[in-house]
């Protein structure tokens, strides 16, 4: 009987802590950057674009990136995002490239959102997932980032065995404040693409506060003392 009561008290303290955390507020920072910049054709050096976040409390909980690229060849594009305090996500890595398709997808342009939320299909194999295109011929929709952390000039056969390991989860728990960098390159010659604009959405969650846990522990001790004073 005593064991059952102690278990109940422990559960009550746990509920108190969880409830306190649940009352924390999520904060969102949305940044859209107009670039209208030609991506150098056939150059791995590419181009970097930056946006700065400041005054956002808590740590990173979720990241979303939007890309508007007009023209070019999708299978030639390589892009990644780095955070100001750690984190590295491969957004695009020569979509469609496999051992049987060394050039990748030949569609021209993207107007997409990349996110880990909701388990969308991976952008690397979008041709296998009923893709949609707008009037400009750009791929549209919501996709998971490529995540394949390979040199984009690797042998196409290496893409077959590669798995997406560099995704937005790498930013989780880091501080959002500082400069975020988008890198974009066209690593295969044959078509000029333009980065029209890009967007970054960062959602943060409050860090756990020590007083929450102290309150939970103090509450548990108080309940135990009262239980004991009444004869257990």
Secondary structure, DSSP 4 states (H G I P E B T S, - for coil): -HHHHHHHHHHHHHHHHHHHHHTSPPEEEEEEEEEEEEEPTTEEEEEEEEEEE-S--SEEEEEEEEEEEEES-GGGEEEEEE-TTS-EEEEEESTT-BTTBSS-----EEEEEEESTT-PPBGGGGGGS--EE-TTS-EEEEEB---B-S-TTS-HHHHHH--B--SGGGGTTSB--EEEEEEEEE-SSS--EEEEEEEEEEEEEPPPPHHHHHHHHHHHHHHHHHHHHTT-
